[in-house]
Amino acid sequence: MAISTTPIDEGAIRDLRREVRGPVLRPGDAGYEESRTVYNAMIDRRPAVVVRPTGAADVMRAVAFARDHDLLLAIKGAGHNVAGNAVCDDGLVIDLALLNGVRVDPEARTVRVGAGARLGDVDHETAPFGLVAPAGVVSDTGVAGLTLGGGFGYLCRKYGLTIDNLRSVDVVTADAELVHASESENPDLFWGVRGGGGNFGVVTSFEFELHELSTVLAGLIVYHADDAPEVVRNWWRIAEQAPDELSIWLNFSTAPPEPFIPAAYHGERIVSVIPVYAGDLETGRELLAPLREFGEPIADTVKEWRFVEWQQAFDESYPSGERYYWKSHNFRAPSDEALDRIVEYAVSPPTPETRVSVTHLGGAVNRVDPTATAYPHRDADFLVNITTRWSDLALDEACIGWTRDYFDALAPFATGGSYVNLISEREGEESMAYGPNYDRLVELKNTWDPENRFRMNQNVAPTG
């Protein structure tokens, strides 16, 4: 369906301002620039109008307004989506920032989270009760976008993906109606929001199951990039046999001028082995010994952490307002050649700020049937995320080109799947994101959004 960008009648805007409680912003209004700004500085879009709802009723009215005026509609949670799908040119943006409430029920071990909340908001409320909601790894990330794409972090091998801990959602549909979805109510919609992105409506709140956890054994075991081939092989030998309580990530980066890094290595390319053990700490120390004793690390920061603090450990490594271009591949048990190819590019990036992160999956993630949720990648043992970062727009072509070359070089060794939240392209990688579940998602789209109102995403196009 074609969406018009015809200028909006000011009388209609006045009516909209009377009908919603939250701010309605036009270009030039205070708050407009903040609402149109997202994490990735490559995105510079100017919506015709922004609505910042204070509740589900405002969301319903905003969706109806976009429908009645044939406006392109974008939904902004925290604006962390690297493709910039949270904002659009000329259309209407629903900025959910004010819906950021978090309410914990410690007896039921559940938490109700507003769609504008960030991971740090959830951690702040759950930590005093010794509880956690399995989520991502950067506290500024939005709960909504993370969850709708699947959601993985340091606890996913033990507790599953974020969507595997989702109990229910409230959704404003394309008809501007508020519905509840769970395993027992609108189960088809509940299936779709667990990995299908924002294709089916505006989720205004999420209910998650919580787990008891206060302390983890975690840290960085750091090596010079020259040792990376051997380090990565040792990582996989241990990671492929790790218990669910142990997640071991890799991160290729440039050594910062931090006290824990010897000065001689500042500015050098490094690879960090990052174990996170969520279980009995003494058992964890025994399990981590083979990692910590391997080779000649230049630093080892493994210690006991409050989990809520560990969740913030990499916040400064992925700052907002930089230029980003990301690509990701899923992998099953890799060959030595695949590991070598990962290392080859990761140690020679186009900018010092570029990171390559290897996410340890498997465990509880892979014990869910791939058709049980819209997220289909239940066969992946790990994921490689190429996070290319720079600030000078003159480097755009070189940085994007390098990332694509790296992505192409890994493709022969990967599964063909990709995590939807790490796709930088506006379109073209939907089959990688949704895999064998795509046809069922199309059927769901035909039911819940046949006019494709919710299209600012890795879009599932309705057949109509």
C-alpha positions in Angstrom: 0.0 0.0 0.0 1.4 3.4 -0.9 1.6 5.8 2.0 1.1 9.5 1.2 3.4 12.3 2.5 0.9 15.0 1.8 1.3 17.9 4.3 -1.0 17.5 7.3 -3.8 20.0 7.9 -3.0 22.1 10.9 -6.6 21.9 12.1 -6.2 18.1 12.3 -3.0 18.6 14.4 -4.9 20.8 16.8 -7.6 18.2 17.1 -4.9 15.5 17.8 -3.4 17.7 20.5 -6.8 18.0 22.2 -7.3 14.2 22.0 -4.1 12.9 23.5 -2.5 13.7 26.8 1.1 13.3 25.7 3.0 15.9 23.7 2.3 16.3 19.9 5.4 17.7 18.3 6.0 19.4 15.0 9.3 20.5 13.4 10.6 23.4 15.5 8.8 22.4 18.7 10.8 21.8 21.9 11.5 18.1 22.1 11.1 17.4 18.4 14.8 17.1 17.7 15.2 14.7 20.7 12.4 12.5 19.5 13.7 12.2 15.9 17.2 11.4 17.0 18.3 7.8 17.2 21.3 5.8 18.3 22.9 5.6 14.9 24.2 9.0 13.7 23.9 7.9 10.0 20.1 8.2 10.4 18.8 11.7 9.8 15.0 11.6 9.2 12.4 14.3 9.8 8.9 13.1 10.6 5.9 15.5 10.0 4.6 14.9 13.5 5.7 13.0 16.7 3.3 11.8 19.3 4.8 10.9 22.8 2.0 8.9 24.4 1.4 8.8 28.2 -0.7 5.6 27.9 -2.2 3.1 25.6 -5.1 5.4 24.8 -2.7 7.9 23.2 -1.1 5.2 21.2 -4.5 4.1 19.9 -5.3 7.7 18.8 -2.0 8.1 17.1 -2.3 4.9 15.1 -5.8 6.0 14.1 -4.5 9.4 13.1 -1.8 7.9 10.9 -4.4 5.6 9.3 -6.9 8.4 8.7 -4.3 10.6 7.1 -2.4 7.9 5.2 0.8 8.7 7.0 3.8 6.5 7.1 4.1 5.2 10.7 7.2 4.5 12.7 7.5 3.3 16.3 10.3 4.4 18.6 11.2 2.6 21.7 14.7 3.6 22.7 15.8 4.3 19.1 18.6 1.7 19.3 17.7 0.0 16.0 20.8 0.4 13.8 18.7 0.6 10.6 16.9 3.6 11.9 13.4 2.0 11.7 12.3 4.0 14.7 11.9 7.2 12.7 10.7 8.2 9.2 10.6 11.1 6.9 7.3 13.0 6.5 5.2 10.5 8.4 4.2 10.1 12.1 6.5 8.8 14.8 5.1 7.3 18.0 7.8 8.0 20.5 7.2 5.7 23.5 9.8 7.2 25.8 7.2 8.3 28.4 5.9 4.7 28.7 8.9 3.7 30.8 7.3 2.3 33.9 8.6 -0.9 35.5 6.6 -2.8 38.2 8.0 -5.9 39.9 5.9 -8.5 41.6 8.5 -10.3 43.7 6.2 -13.0 45.0 5.0 -14.0 41.5 8.5 -13.3 40.1 7.2 -11.3 37.2 7.8 -7.8 36.0 5.5 -5.5 33.9 7.6 -3.2 31.7 6.4 -0.3 29.6 7.5 -0.1 26.0 9.7 3.0 26.5 11.8 1.4 29.2 15.5 0.5 28.7 17.3 -2.5 30.1 18.9 -0.4 32.8 15.4 0.6 34.0 14.5 -3.1 34.4 17.7 -4.1 36.1 17.4 -1.1 38.6 13.9 -2.3 39.7 14.6 -6.1 39.8 18.0 -6.1 41.4 16.8 -5.2 45.0 14.8 -8.4 45.0 17.7 -10.5 43.8 15.8 -11.1 40.5 16.7 -10.8 36.8 14.9 -10.7 33.5 17.2 -12.3 30.8 17.9 -9.5 28.3 20.7 -7.8 26.4 24.2 -6.5 27.3 24.0 -2.7 27.0 21.8 -1.0 29.6 20.7 1.8 27.2 19.1 -0.7 24.9 15.3 -0.5 24.6 13.3 -3.4 26.1 10.7 -3.3 23.2 13.0 -3.6 20.3 15.2 -6.1 22.0 12.3 -8.3 22.9 10.5 -8.1 19.6 13.6 -9.4 17.8 14.3 -12.3 20.2 16.7 -10.9 22.8 19.9 -12.5 23.9 22.4 -11.8 26.6 24.8 -13.4 29.1 22.0 -15.5 30.7 20.4 -16.9 27.6 22.1 -20.2 27.8 20.7 -20.8 31.2 17.3 -19.1 31.0 16.6 -18.8 27.2 16.0 -15.8 25.1 14.2 -12.7 26.3 11.1 -14.0 24.4 11.3 -17.3 26.1 10.7 -15.5 29.4 7.9 -13.3 28.0 4.5 -14.1 29.5 2.2 -11.6 27.8 2.0 -8.3 25.9 -0.5 -5.5 25.3 -0.7 -4.5 21.7 -2.3 -1.7 19.8 -3.3 -3.1 16.4 -3.6 -1.6 13.0 -7.3 -1.0 13.7 -6.3 1.2 16.7 -7.6 -1.4 19.2 -5.8 -2.6 22.3 -5.6 -6.3 22.6 -3.9 -8.7 25.1 -1.8 -11.6 23.8 -0.4 -14.6 25.6 -0.2 -18.4 25.2 -4.0 -18.5 26.0 -5.3 -15.2 24.5 -4.6 -14.3 20.9 -1.9 -17.0 20.8 -1.2 -16.4 17.1 -0.3 -12.8 17.8 1.8 -13.8 20.8 3.7 -16.2 18.6 4.4 -13.4 16.1 5.7 -10.8 18.5 8.3 -13.2 19.8 10.8 -12.6 17.1 8.7 -11.0 14.3 9.6 -7.5 15.2 7.1 -4.7 15.1 5.2 -6.0 12.1 1.9 -6.6 13.9 1.2 -3.6 16.1 2.5 -1.3 18.8 3.4 -3.3 21.9 2.7 -0.9 24.9 3.7 -3.2 27.7 5.5 -6.6 28.3 5.2 -9.1 31.2 8.3 -11.2 31.9 9.1 -14.1 34.1 12.0 -13.3 36.5 14.8 -15.6 37.9 16.8 -15.5 41.1 20.3 -14.2 40.5 22.4 -11.6 42.3 26.0 -12.4 41.7 28.0 -13.8 38.8 31.6 -14.7 38.1 32.7 -12.6 35.1 35.4 -10.5 33.5 37.8 -10.2 30.6 40.7 -12.4 29.8 42.7 -10.2 27.4 45.2 -11.2 24.7 47.1 -9.4 22.0 45.6 -9.8 18.5 48.7 -11.8 17.5 47.5 -14.6 19.7 44.0 -14.5 18.4 44.0 -17.7 16.2 45.0 -19.9 19.1 42.9 -18.1 21.6 39.8 -18.5 19.5 40.4 -22.2 19.0 40.8 -22.7 22.7 37.6 -20.6 23.3 35.6 -22.9 21.1 37.0 -26.1 22.6 35.8 -25.0 26.0 32.6 -23.2 24.9 31.1 -26.1 23.0 31.2 -28.2 26.1 30.2 -25.5 28.6 27.2 -26.1 31.0 24.2 -23.8 30.6 25.4 -21.7 33.6 28.5 -20.7 31.7 28.4 -18.2 28.7 31.7 -17.4 27.0 31.8 -14.5 24.6 34.6 -13.0 22.5 35.2 -9.4 21.7 37.8 -8.0 19.3 38.5 -4.4 20.0 41.3 -1.8 20.4 42.9 -1.7 23.8 41.7 1.3 25.8 44.0 3.4 28.0 42.5 1.7 31.1 44.6 0.8 34.2 44.0 -3.0 33.8 45.7 -2.9 30.4 49.5 -2.5 30.5 50.5 0.8 28.9 52.5 -0.9 26.2 49.4 -2.4 24.7 47.2 0.8 24.7 46.0 1.4 21.2 46.8 -2.2 20.1 44.3 -4.6 18.7 43.2 -7.2 21.3 40.8 -10.1 21.7 39.0 -10.5 25.0 37.5 -13.8 26.2 34.5 -12.9 28.4 33.2 -15.7 30.6 30.0 -15.1 32.7 29.1 -17.9 35.1 25.7 -17.8 36.8 25.8 -20.5 39.4 27.8 -21.7 42.4 30.8 -19.5 42.4 33.3 -22.1 43.6 32.2 -24.4 40.8 32.5 -21.5 38.4 36.2 -20.9 39.4 37.0 -24.5 38.6 35.3 -24.3 35.2 37.0 -21.0 34.3 40.5 -22.3 35.2 41.3 -23.7 31.7 40.3 -20.4 30.2 42.3 -18.3 32.6 45.4 -20.5 32.4 45.6 -20.6 28.6 48.5 -18.8 26.9 49.9 -15.5 28.1 47.0 -13.0 28.7 47.9 -9.4 29.1 45.1 -8.9 31.5 42.6 -10.9 33.6 39.7 -9.1 35.3 37.6 -12.1 36.2 36.0 -11.6 39.7 32.6 -11.7 41.5 30.2 -9.0 40.2 26.7 -7.9 41.2 24.9 -8.9 38.0 23.3 -5.5 37.8 26.8 -3.9 37.7 28.1 -6.4 35.2 25.3 -5.5 32.9 26.7 -2.0 32.6 30.3 -3.1 31.9 30.2 -2.4 28.2 27.9 0.7 28.1 30.7 3.1 27.2 31.9 0.8 24.4 28.8 1.3 22.2 28.1 5.1 22.6 25.1 6.8 21.1 25.7 9.4 18.4 28.4 7.6 16.4 28.1 6.3 12.8 27.3 2.5 12.8 26.9 -0.2 10.3 26.3 -3.7 11.5 26.1 -7.2 10.1 25.7 -10.6 11.7 25.9 -14.3 10.9 24.8 -17.4 12.9 27.1 -20.4 13.1 26.9 -24.0 14.1 30.0 -25.8 15.4 32.7 -24.2 13.2 35.7 -25.5 11.3 39.2 -24.2 11.9 38.9 -22.4 8.6 35.7 -20.6 9.8 37.4 -19.5 13.0 40.5 -18.2 11.0 38.2 -16.2 8.8 36.5 -14.6 11.7 39.9 -13.6 13.1 41.4 -12.4 9.8 39.0 -9.5 9.5 38.4 -8.8 13.2 42.1 -8.0 13.9 42.3 -5.5 11.0 39.3 -3.2 11.0 38.8 0.0 9.1 38.7 2.1 12.4 40.0 1.6 15.9 36.5 1.9 17.3 35.2 -1.1 15.3 34.3 -4.1 17.4 33.5 -7.7 16.5 31.5 -9.6 19.1 31.0 -13.3 19.2 27.9 -14.3 21.2 27.8 -17.7 22.8 24.4 -19.3 22.2 23.1 -22.9 22.5 22.0 -24.3 25.9 18.4 -23.4 26.8 18.1 -21.2 23.6 18.4 -24.3 21.4 16.1 -26.5 23.3 13.0 -24.6 22.1 11.4 -25.8 18.9 12.2 -23.4 16.0 8.5 -23.2 15.2 7.5 -22.4 18.8 8.2 -18.7 18.3 8.7 -16.4 15.3 12.4 -16.3 16.1 13.7 -19.3 14.2 17.4 -19.6 14.9 17.4 -22.4 17.4 20.2 -24.2 15.7 22.9 -21.6 16.2 25.8 -22.3 18.6 27.1 -18.7 18.3 26.7 -15.5 16.5 29.3 -13.1 15.0 28.2 -9.4 15.1 30.3 -7.0 13.1 29.9 -3.6 14.8 31.7 -1.1 12.5 31.9 2.4 14.1 33.2 5.7 13.0 32.5 9.4 13.2 33.7 11.0 10.0 31.1 10.8 7.2 33.9 10.7 4.7 34.6 7.2 5.9 31.1 5.9 5.1 32.0 4.1 1.9 35.1 2.5 3.2 33.5 1.3 6.5 30.4 0.0 4.9 32.4 -1.7 2.2 34.7 -3.4 4.7 31.7 -4.7 6.7 30.0 -6.1 3.7 33.2 -7.8 2.6 33.6 -9.4 6.0 30.0 -10.5 6.0 30.5 -12.1 2.5 33.7 -13.8 3.6 31.9 -15.5 6.5 28.8 -16.5 4.5 30.2 -19.9 3.3 30.7 -21.0 6.9 27.5 -19.6 8.4 23.9 -21.1 8.7 22.3 -18.5 6.4 20.4 -17.0 9.4 20.9 -13.5 10.8 19.6 -11.8 14.0 16.9 -9.3 13.0 18.0 -6.6 15.5 21.5 -6.5 14.0 20.5 -5.8 10.4 21.5 -2.4 9.1 19.6 -2.6 5.7 16.1 -1.2 5.4 15.1 -4.2 3.3 16.4 -7.3 1.6 17.5 -9.5 4.5 14.0 -10.6 5.7 14.6 -14.2 4.7 17.8 -14.4 6.8 16.0 -12.9 9.8 12.8 -15.0 9.7 14.0 -18.1 7.9 11.4 -21.0 7.7 8.9 -19.1 9.7 8.4 -16.4 7.1 5.4 -17.9 5.4 3.5 -18.2 8.7 4.5 -14.6 9.5 2.9 -13.5 6.2 -0.3 -15.3 7.2 -0.3 -13.4 10.5 0.4 -10.1 8.8 -2.6 -10.7 6.5 -4.8 -11.1 9.7 -3.4 -8.3 11.8 -2.0 -5.7 9.4 -3.3 -6.4 5.9 -2.6 -2.8 4.7 1.0 -3.0 6.0 0.6 0.1 8.3 3.5 -1.3 10.4 6.1 -1.4 7.7 9.1 0.5 9.3 10.9 -2.7 10.3 12.4 -5.8 8.6 9.1 -5.9 6.9 6.8 -8.9 6.5 4.7 -7.9 3.5 1.1 -9.0 3.4 -0.1 -10.8 0.3 -2.8 -8.2 -0.3 
